[in-house]
Amino acid sequence: MTGLSTILIVVGLFLAGGVYSFSKQGMPKGVIVLLSLASVMCLVAGVLRIQGIWD
């Protein structure tokens, strides 16, 4: 596992926590959707780097 993969996964999980928190607070849907997309992209990029598919 490389350092960048770790950072991407940690940032993705942090953003996922933000999505959960913002949805409980009743924030605008646009903010929740953007955070969700960013979270998924970070998590997928981190996992792909761990698997060696995306260098």
PQR file with spaces between the fields and no chain letter, atoms N, CA, C, O and H, PARSE charges and radii, in Angstrom:
ATOM       1  N    MET     1       0.857   -1.175    0.000 -0.4000 1.5000
ATOM       2  CA   MET     1       0.000    0.000    0.000 -0.0000 2.0000
ATOM       3  C    MET     1       0.897    1.230    0.000  0.5500 1.7000
ATOM       4  O    MET     1       1.767    1.376    0.858 -0.5500 1.4000
ATOM       5  N    THR     2       0.682    2.098   -0.952 -0.4000 1.5000
ATOM       6  CA   THR     2       1.487    3.306   -1.035 -0.0000 2.0000
ATOM       7  C    THR     2       0.882    4.419   -0.200  0.5500 1.7000
ATOM       8  O    THR     2      -0.263    4.335    0.243 -0.5500 1.4000
ATOM       9  H    THR     2      -0.025    1.980   -1.649  0.4000 1.0000
ATOM      10  N    GLY     3       1.666    5.455    0.006 -0.4000 1.5000
ATOM      11  CA   GLY     3       1.192    6.584    0.804 -0.0000 2.0000
ATOM      12  C    GLY     3       0.009    7.294    0.173  0.5500 1.7000
ATOM      13  O    GLY     3      -0.919    7.709    0.867 -0.5500 1.4000
ATOM      14  H    GLY     3       2.597    5.523   -0.354  0.4000 1.0000
ATOM      15  N    LEU     4       0.045    7.434   -1.159 -0.4000 1.5000
ATOM      16  CA   LEU     4      -1.049    8.127   -1.836 -0.0000 2.0000
ATOM      17  C    LEU     4      -2.353    7.334   -1.731  0.5500 1.7000
ATOM      18  O    LEU     4      -3.426    7.917   -1.572 -0.5500 1.4000
ATOM      19  H    LEU     4       0.798    7.096   -1.723  0.4000 1.0000
ATOM      20  N    SER     5      -2.260    6.024   -1.818 -0.4000 1.5000
ATOM      21  CA   SER     5      -3.459    5.193   -1.668 -0.0000 2.0000
ATOM      22  C    SER     5      -4.073    5.375   -0.284  0.5500 1.7000
ATOM      23  O    SER     5      -5.291    5.490   -0.142 -0.5500 1.4000
ATOM      24  H    SER     5      -1.388    5.551   -1.947  0.4000 1.0000
ATOM      25  N    THR     6      -3.221    5.400    0.723 -0.4000 1.5000
ATOM      26  CA   THR     6      -3.694    5.596    2.093 -0.0000 2.0000
ATOM      27  C    THR     6      -4.368    6.946    2.242  0.5500 1.7000
ATOM      28  O    THR     6      -5.436    7.048    2.846 -0.5500 1.4000
ATOM      29  H    THR     6      -2.232    5.306    0.607  0.4000 1.0000
ATOM      30  N    ILE     7      -3.758    7.969    1.700 -0.4000 1.5000
ATOM      31  CA   ILE     7      -4.328    9.322    1.795 -0.0000 2.0000
ATOM      32  C    ILE     7      -5.675    9.384    1.085  0.5500 1.7000
ATOM      33  O    ILE     7      -6.623    9.969    1.609 -0.5500 1.4000
ATOM      34  H    ILE     7      -2.891    7.885    1.208  0.4000 1.0000
ATOM      35  N    LEU     8      -5.771    8.786   -0.104 -0.4000 1.5000
ATOM      36  CA   LEU     8      -7.035    8.807   -0.843 -0.0000 2.0000
ATOM      37  C    LEU     8      -8.144    8.101   -0.078  0.5500 1.7000
ATOM      38  O    LEU     8      -9.279    8.577   -0.044 -0.5500 1.4000
ATOM      39  H    LEU     8      -5.001    8.311   -0.530  0.4000 1.0000
ATOM      40  N    ILE     9      -7.822    6.973    0.533 -0.4000 1.5000
ATOM      41  CA   ILE     9      -8.842    6.232    1.281 -0.0000 2.0000
ATOM      42  C    ILE     9      -9.257    6.999    2.529  0.5500 1.7000
ATOM      43  O    ILE     9     -10.443    7.048    2.857 -0.5500 1.4000
ATOM      44  H    ILE     9      -6.900    6.586    0.505  0.4000 1.0000
ATOM      45  N    VAL    10      -8.292    7.601    3.233 -0.4000 1.5000
ATOM      46  CA   VAL    10      -8.628    8.373    4.432 -0.0000 2.0000
ATOM      47  C    VAL    10      -9.482    9.584    4.070  0.5500 1.7000
ATOM      48  O    VAL    10     -10.456    9.882    4.761 -0.5500 1.4000
ATOM      49  H    VAL    10      -7.328    7.561    2.967  0.4000 1.0000
ATOM      50  N    VAL    11      -9.128   10.280    2.998 -0.4000 1.5000
ATOM      51  CA   VAL    11      -9.923   11.443    2.572 -0.0000 2.0000
ATOM      52  C    VAL    11     -11.319   10.994    2.150  0.5500 1.7000
ATOM      53  O    VAL    11     -12.302   11.670    2.452 -0.5500 1.4000
ATOM      54  H    VAL    11      -8.337   10.037    2.437  0.4000 1.0000
ATOM      55  N    GLY    12     -11.416    9.860    1.455 -0.4000 1.5000
ATOM      56  CA   GLY    12     -12.724    9.342    1.050 -0.0000 2.0000
ATOM      57  C    GLY    12     -13.600    9.012    2.239  0.5500 1.7000
ATOM      58  O    GLY    12     -14.793    9.318    2.239 -0.5500 1.4000
ATOM      59  H    GLY    12     -10.617    9.311    1.209  0.4000 1.0000
ATOM      60  N    LEU    13     -13.016    8.387    3.260 -0.4000 1.5000
ATOM      61  CA   LEU    13     -13.794    8.071    4.462 -0.0000 2.0000
ATOM      62  C    LEU    13     -14.176    9.337    5.219  0.5500 1.7000
ATOM      63  O    LEU    13     -15.272    9.418    5.775 -0.5500 1.4000
ATOM      64  H    LEU    13     -12.047    8.139    3.260  0.4000 1.0000
ATOM      65  N    PHE    14     -13.280   10.331    5.247 -0.4000 1.5000
ATOM      66  CA   PHE    14     -13.587   11.606    5.885 -0.0000 2.0000
ATOM      67  C    PHE    14     -14.761   12.284    5.179  0.5500 1.7000
ATOM      68  O    PHE    14     -15.668   12.801    5.832 -0.5500 1.4000
ATOM      69  H    PHE    14     -12.391   10.265    4.795  0.4000 1.0000
ATOM      70  N    LEU    15     -14.741   12.280    3.863 -0.4000 1.5000
ATOM      71  CA   LEU    15     -15.843   12.881    3.103 -0.0000 2.0000
ATOM      72  C    LEU    15     -17.141   12.097    3.292  0.5500 1.7000
ATOM      73  O    LEU    15     -18.220   12.687    3.333 -0.5500 1.4000
ATOM      74  H    LEU    15     -14.004   11.861    3.333  0.4000 1.0000
ATOM      75  N    ALA    16     -17.042   10.776    3.406 -0.4000 1.5000
ATOM      76  CA   ALA    16     -18.239    9.972    3.653 -0.0000 2.0000
ATOM      77  C    ALA    16     -18.857   10.334    5.010  0.5500 1.7000
ATOM      78  O    ALA    16     -20.079   10.392    5.147 -0.5500 1.4000
ATOM      79  H    ALA    16     -16.165   10.297    3.372  0.4000 1.0000
ATOM      80  N    GLY    17     -18.007   10.574    6.000 -0.4000 1.5000
ATOM      81  CA   GLY    17     -18.512   11.026    7.303 -0.0000 2.0000
ATOM      82  C    GLY    17     -19.169   12.389    7.191  0.5500 1.7000
ATOM      83  O    GLY    17     -20.164   12.661    7.863 -0.5500 1.4000
ATOM      84  H    GLY    17     -17.014   10.527    5.888  0.4000 1.0000
ATOM      85  N    GLY    18     -18.614   13.246    6.343 -0.4000 1.5000
ATOM      86  CA   GLY    18     -19.221   14.561    6.111 -0.0000 2.0000
ATOM      87  C    GLY    18     -20.585   14.451    5.451  0.5500 1.7000
ATOM      88  O    GLY    18     -21.502   15.206    5.775 -0.5500 1.4000
ATOM      89  H    GLY    18     -17.806   13.025    5.797  0.4000 1.0000
ATOM      90  N    VAL    19     -20.715   13.516    4.531 -0.4000 1.5000
ATOM      91  CA   VAL    19     -22.009   13.289    3.881 -0.0000 2.0000
ATOM      92  C    VAL    19     -23.046   12.881    4.918  0.5500 1.7000
ATOM      93  O    VAL    19     -24.162   13.401    4.930 -0.5500 1.4000
ATOM      94  H    VAL    19     -19.969   12.903    4.268  0.4000 1.0000
ATOM      95  N    TYR    20     -22.675   11.954    5.783 -0.4000 1.5000
ATOM      96  CA   TYR    20     -23.590   11.492    6.826 -0.0000 2.0000
ATOM      97  C    TYR    20     -23.974   12.653    7.749  0.5500 1.7000
ATOM      98  O    TYR    20     -25.147   12.835    8.074 -0.5500 1.4000
ATOM      99  H    TYR    20     -21.768   11.532    5.773  0.4000 1.0000
ATOM     100  N    SER    21     -22.984   13.427    8.163 -0.4000 1.5000
ATOM     101  CA   SER    21     -23.240   14.543    9.070 -0.0000 2.0000
ATOM     102  C    SER    21     -24.118   15.608    8.413  0.5500 1.7000
ATOM     103  O    SER    21     -25.060   16.109    9.027 -0.5500 1.4000
ATOM     104  H    SER    21     -22.031   13.280    7.899  0.4000 1.0000
ATOM     105  N    PHE    22     -23.807   15.950    7.169 -0.4000 1.5000
ATOM     106  CA   PHE    22     -24.578   16.986    6.484 -0.0000 2.0000
ATOM     107  C    PHE    22     -26.001   16.536    6.222  0.5500 1.7000
ATOM     108  O    PHE    22     -26.925   17.346    6.285 -0.5500 1.4000
ATOM     109  H    PHE    22     -23.042   15.543    6.670  0.4000 1.0000
ATOM     110  N    SER    23     -26.194   15.253    5.928 -0.4000 1.5000
ATOM     111  CA   SER    23     -27.555   14.779    5.671 -0.0000 2.0000
ATOM     112  C    SER    23     -28.384   14.808    6.957  0.5500 1.7000
ATOM     113  O    SER    23     -29.585   15.072    6.909 -0.5500 1.4000
ATOM     114  H    SER    23     -25.443   14.595    5.877  0.4000 1.0000
ATOM     115  N    LYS    24     -27.755   14.538    8.109 -0.4000 1.5000
ATOM     116  CA   LYS    24     -28.473   14.608    9.385 -0.0000 2.0000
ATOM     117  C    LYS    24     -28.806   16.056    9.755  0.5500 1.7000
ATOM     118  O    LYS    24     -29.796   16.306   10.443 -0.5500 1.4000
ATOM     119  H    LYS    24     -26.779   14.323    8.148  0.4000 1.0000
ATOM     120  N    GLN    25     -27.983   17.015    9.303 -0.4000 1.5000
ATOM     121  CA   GLN    25     -28.212   18.426    9.617 -0.0000 2.0000
ATOM     122  C    GLN    25     -29.189   19.086    8.656  0.5500 1.7000
ATOM     123  O    GLN    25     -29.630   20.210    8.897 -0.5500 1.4000
ATOM     124  H    GLN    25     -27.179   16.812    8.744  0.4000 1.0000
ATOM     125  N    GLY    26     -29.530   18.403    7.576 -0.4000 1.5000
ATOM     126  CA   GLY    26     -30.481   18.967    6.623 -0.0000 2.0000
ATOM     127  C    GLY    26     -29.850   19.976    5.682  0.5500 1.7000
ATOM     128  O    GLY    26     -30.500   20.940    5.278 -0.5500 1.4000
ATOM     129  H    GLY    26     -29.172   17.491    7.380  0.4000 1.0000
ATOM     130  N    MET    27     -28.596   19.764    5.331 -0.4000 1.5000
ATOM     131  CA   MET    27     -27.915   20.672    4.394 -0.0000 2.0000
ATOM     132  C    MET    27     -28.524   20.517    3.003  0.5500 1.7000
ATOM     133  O    MET    27     -29.238   19.549    2.741 -0.5500 1.4000
ATOM     134  H    MET    27     -28.068   18.980    5.659  0.4000 1.0000
ATOM     135  N    PRO    28     -28.242   21.473    2.108 -0.5600 1.5000
ATOM     136  CA   PRO    28     -28.794   21.387    0.744  0.2800 2.0000
ATOM     137  C    PRO    28     -28.355   20.107    0.028  0.5500 1.7000
ATOM     138  O    PRO    28     -27.246   19.615    0.232 -0.5500 1.4000
ATOM     139  N    LYS    29     -29.233   19.589   -0.798 -0.4000 1.5000
ATOM     140  CA   LYS    29     -28.960   18.334   -1.508 -0.0000 2.0000
ATOM     141  C    LYS    29     -27.737   18.449   -2.418  0.5500 1.7000
ATOM     142  O    LYS    29     -27.004   17.474   -2.586 -0.5500 1.4000
ATOM     143  H    LYS    29     -30.134   19.989   -0.964  0.4000 1.0000
ATOM     144  N    GLY    30     -27.508   19.608   -3.001 -0.4000 1.5000
ATOM     145  CA   GLY    30     -26.365   19.792   -3.898 -0.0000 2.0000
ATOM     146  C    GLY    30     -25.044   19.558   -3.192  0.5500 1.7000
ATOM     147  O    GLY    30     -24.140   18.944   -3.758 -0.5500 1.4000
ATOM     148  H    GLY    30     -28.103   20.400   -2.865  0.4000 1.0000
ATOM     149  N    VAL    31     -24.921   20.038   -1.966 -0.4000 1.5000
ATOM     150  CA   VAL    31     -23.695   19.849   -1.188 -0.0000 2.0000
ATOM     151  C    VAL    31     -23.503   18.371   -0.859  0.5500 1.7000
ATOM     152  O    VAL    31     -22.390   17.850   -0.928 -0.5500 1.4000
ATOM     153  H    VAL    31     -25.655   20.536   -1.506  0.4000 1.0000
ATOM     154  N    ILE    32     -24.578   17.713   -0.507 -0.4000 1.5000
ATOM     155  CA   ILE    32     -24.507   16.287   -0.161 -0.0000 2.0000
ATOM     156  C    ILE    32     -24.112   15.460   -1.388  0.5500 1.7000
ATOM     157  O    ILE    32     -23.312   14.530   -1.278 -0.5500 1.4000
ATOM     158  H    ILE    32     -25.483   18.136   -0.451  0.4000 1.0000
ATOM     159  N    VAL    33     -24.665   15.792   -2.544 -0.4000 1.5000
ATOM     160  CA   VAL    33     -24.332   15.058   -3.766 -0.0000 2.0000
ATOM     161  C    VAL    33     -22.867   15.263   -4.138  0.5500 1.7000
ATOM     162  O    VAL    33     -22.187   14.305   -4.505 -0.5500 1.4000
ATOM     163  H    VAL    33     -25.315   16.547   -2.633  0.4000 1.0000
ATOM     164  N    LEU    34     -22.370   16.497   -4.050 -0.4000 1.5000
ATOM     165  CA   LEU    34     -20.971   16.762   -4.374 -0.0000 2.0000
ATOM     166  C    LEU    34     -20.026   16.031   -3.428  0.5500 1.7000
ATOM     167  O    LEU    34     -19.027   15.459   -3.866 -0.5500 1.4000
ATOM     168  H    LEU    34     -22.923   17.276   -3.752  0.4000 1.0000
ATOM     169  N    LEU    35     -20.334   16.045   -2.140 -0.4000 1.5000
ATOM     170  CA   LEU    35     -19.504   15.320   -1.183 -0.0000 2.0000
ATOM     171  C    LEU    35     -19.564   13.814   -1.430  0.5500 1.7000
ATOM     172  O    LEU    35     -18.556   13.121   -1.294 -0.5500 1.4000
ATOM     173  H    LEU    35     -21.146   16.509   -1.784  0.4000 1.0000
ATOM     174  N    SER    36     -20.727   13.314   -1.788 -0.4000 1.5000
ATOM     175  CA   SER    36     -20.856   11.887   -2.082 -0.0000 2.0000
ATOM     176  C    SER    36     -19.999   11.493   -3.277  0.5500 1.7000
ATOM     177  O    SER    36     -19.301   10.480   -3.239 -0.5500 1.4000
ATOM     178  H    SER    36     -21.546   13.877   -1.899  0.4000 1.0000
ATOM     179  N    LEU    37     -20.052   12.289   -4.331 -0.4000 1.5000
ATOM     180  CA   LEU    37     -19.250   12.001   -5.517 -0.0000 2.0000
ATOM     181  C    LEU    37     -17.761   12.068   -5.217  0.5500 1.7000
ATOM     182  O    LEU    37     -16.995   11.214   -5.663 -0.5500 1.4000
ATOM     183  H    LEU    37     -20.620   13.112   -4.362  0.4000 1.0000
ATOM     184  N    ALA    38     -17.349   13.082   -4.462 -0.4000 1.5000
ATOM     185  CA   ALA    38     -15.938   13.214   -4.103 -0.0000 2.0000
ATOM     186  C    ALA    38     -15.485   12.040   -3.250  0.5500 1.7000
ATOM     187  O    ALA    38     -14.381   11.527   -3.427 -0.5500 1.4000
ATOM     188  H    ALA    38     -17.972   13.776   -4.100  0.4000 1.0000
ATOM     189  N    SER    39     -16.329   11.621   -2.336 -0.4000 1.5000
ATOM     190  CA   SER    39     -16.001   10.493   -1.470 -0.0000 2.0000
ATOM     191  C    SER    39     -15.820    9.211   -2.279  0.5500 1.7000
ATOM     192  O    SER    39     -14.844    8.485   -2.089 -0.5500 1.4000
ATOM     193  H    SER    39     -17.226   12.037   -2.192  0.4000 1.0000
ATOM     194  N    VAL    40     -16.749    8.939   -3.168 -0.4000 1.5000
ATOM     195  CA   VAL    40     -16.672    7.732   -3.984 -0.0000 2.0000
ATOM     196  C    VAL    40     -15.442    7.763   -4.886  0.5500 1.7000
ATOM     197  O    VAL    40     -14.767    6.745   -5.040 -0.5500 1.4000
ATOM     198  H    VAL    40     -17.542    9.529   -3.323  0.4000 1.0000
ATOM     199  N    MET    41     -15.143    8.911   -5.481 -0.4000 1.5000
ATOM     200  CA   MET    41     -13.981    9.005   -6.356 -0.0000 2.0000
ATOM     201  C    MET    41     -12.688    8.760   -5.589  0.5500 1.7000
ATOM     202  O    MET    41     -11.806    8.057   -6.084 -0.5500 1.4000
ATOM     203  H    MET    41     -15.692    9.738   -5.356  0.4000 1.0000
ATOM     204  N    CYS    42     -12.559    9.321   -4.401 -0.4000 1.5000
ATOM     205  CA   CYS    42     -11.354    9.108   -3.597 -0.0000 2.0000
ATOM     206  C    CYS    42     -11.213    7.655   -3.184  0.5500 1.7000
ATOM     207  O    CYS    42     -10.125    7.086   -3.275 -0.5500 1.4000
ATOM     208  H    CYS    42     -13.275    9.892   -3.999  0.4000 1.0000
ATOM     209  N    LEU    43     -12.296    7.053   -2.733 -0.4000 1.5000
ATOM     210  CA   LEU    43     -12.238    5.653   -2.310 -0.0000 2.0000
ATOM     211  C    LEU    43     -11.900    4.721   -3.469  0.5500 1.7000
ATOM     212  O    LEU    43     -11.081    3.814   -3.317 -0.5500 1.4000
ATOM     213  H    LEU    43     -13.180    7.516   -2.660  0.4000 1.0000
ATOM     214  N    VAL    44     -12.522    4.939   -4.623 -0.4000 1.5000
ATOM     215  CA   VAL    44     -12.259    4.087   -5.781 -0.0000 2.0000
ATOM     216  C    VAL    44     -10.818    4.263   -6.258  0.5500 1.7000
ATOM     217  O    VAL    44     -10.150    3.280   -6.578 -0.5500 1.4000
ATOM     218  H    VAL    44     -13.187    5.675   -4.746  0.4000 1.0000
ATOM     219  N    ALA    45     -10.334    5.504   -6.307 -0.4000 1.5000
ATOM     220  CA   ALA    45      -8.960    5.740   -6.737 -0.0000 2.0000
ATOM     221  C    ALA    45      -7.967    5.083   -5.775  0.5500 1.7000
ATOM     222  O    ALA    45      -6.970    4.510   -6.213 -0.5500 1.4000
ATOM     223  H    ALA    45     -10.877    6.302   -6.047  0.4000 1.0000
ATOM     224  N    GLY    46      -8.230    5.162   -4.488 -0.4000 1.5000
ATOM     225  CA   GLY    46      -7.348    4.530   -3.512 -0.0000 2.0000
ATOM     226  C    GLY    46      -7.332    3.028   -3.650  0.5500 1.7000
ATOM     227  O    GLY    46      -6.267    2.414   -3.586 -0.5500 1.4000
ATOM     228  H    GLY    46      -9.041    5.628   -4.132  0.4000 1.0000
ATOM     229  N    VAL    47      -8.489    2.422   -3.840 -0.4000 1.5000
ATOM     230  CA   VAL    47      -8.564    0.969   -3.987 -0.0000 2.0000
ATOM     231  C    VAL    47      -7.907    0.524   -5.289  0.5500 1.7000
ATOM     232  O    VAL    47      -7.208   -0.489   -5.310 -0.5500 1.4000
ATOM     233  H    VAL    47      -9.354    2.921   -3.892  0.4000 1.0000
ATOM     234  N    LEU    48      -8.121    1.262   -6.370 -0.4000 1.5000
ATOM     235  CA   LEU    48      -7.499    0.912   -7.641 -0.0000 2.0000
ATOM     236  C    LEU    48      -5.975    1.004   -7.557  0.5500 1.7000
ATOM     237  O    LEU    48      -5.268    0.196   -8.159 -0.5500 1.4000
ATOM     238  H    LEU    48      -8.689    2.085   -6.352  0.4000 1.0000
ATOM     239  N    ARG    49      -5.473    1.983   -6.814 -0.4000 1.5000
ATOM     240  CA   ARG    49      -4.017    2.092   -6.652 -0.0000 2.0000
ATOM     241  C    ARG    49      -3.483    0.934   -5.822  0.5500 1.7000
ATOM     242  O    ARG    49      -2.390    0.441   -6.099 -0.5500 1.4000
ATOM     243  H    ARG    49      -6.047    2.639   -6.324  0.4000 1.0000
ATOM     244  N    ILE    50      -4.218    0.489   -4.819 -0.4000 1.5000
ATOM     245  CA   ILE    50      -3.779   -0.658   -4.018 -0.0000 2.0000
ATOM     246  C    ILE    50      -3.732   -1.912   -4.894  0.5500 1.7000
ATOM     247  O    ILE    50      -2.798   -2.708   -4.792 -0.5500 1.4000
ATOM     248  H    ILE    50      -5.106    0.889   -4.594  0.4000 1.0000
ATOM     249  N    GLN    51      -4.736   -2.085   -5.753 -0.4000 1.5000
ATOM     250  CA   GLN    51      -4.793   -3.272   -6.597 -0.0000 2.0000
ATOM     251  C    GLN    51      -3.765   -3.212   -7.732  0.5500 1.7000
ATOM     252  O    GLN    51      -3.528   -4.220   -8.398 -0.5500 1.4000
ATOM     253  H    GLN    51      -5.495   -1.438   -5.836  0.4000 1.0000
ATOM     254  N    GLY    52      -3.159   -2.056   -7.957 -0.4000 1.5000
ATOM     255  CA   GLY    52      -2.168   -1.926   -9.018 -0.0000 2.0000
ATOM     256  C    GLY    52      -2.756   -1.699  -10.391  0.5500 1.7000
ATOM     257  O    GLY    52      -2.041   -1.759  -11.391 -0.5500 1.4000
ATOM     258  H    GLY    52      -3.352   -1.237   -7.416  0.4000 1.0000
ATOM     259  N    ILE    53      -4.050   -1.438  -10.452 -0.4000 1.5000
ATOM     260  CA   ILE    53      -4.702   -1.219  -11.745 -0.0000 2.0000
ATOM     261  C    ILE    53      -4.401    0.178  -12.265  0.5500 1.7000
ATOM     262  O    ILE    53      -4.207    0.373  -13.465 -0.5500 1.4000
ATOM     263  H    ILE    53      -4.631   -1.389   -9.640  0.4000 1.0000
ATOM     264  N    TRP    54      -4.364    1.141  -11.363 -0.4000 1.5000
ATOM     265  CA   TRP    54      -4.148    2.530  -11.754 -0.0000 2.0000
ATOM     266  C    TRP    54      -2.902    3.032  -11.047  0.5500 1.7000
ATOM     267  O    TRP    54      -2.881    3.146   -9.821 -0.5500 1.4000
ATOM     268  H    TRP    54      -4.522    0.983  -10.389  0.4000 1.0000
ATOM     269  N    ASP    55      -1.862    3.333  -11.817 -0.4000 1.5000
ATOM     270  CA   ASP    55      -0.613    3.794  -11.201 -0.0000 2.0000
ATOM     271  C    ASP    55      -0.438    5.260  -11.378  0.5500 1.7000
ATOM     272  O    ASP    55       0.558    5.822  -10.923 -0.5500 1.4000
ATOM     273  H    ASP    55      -1.879    3.241  -12.813  0.4000 1.0000
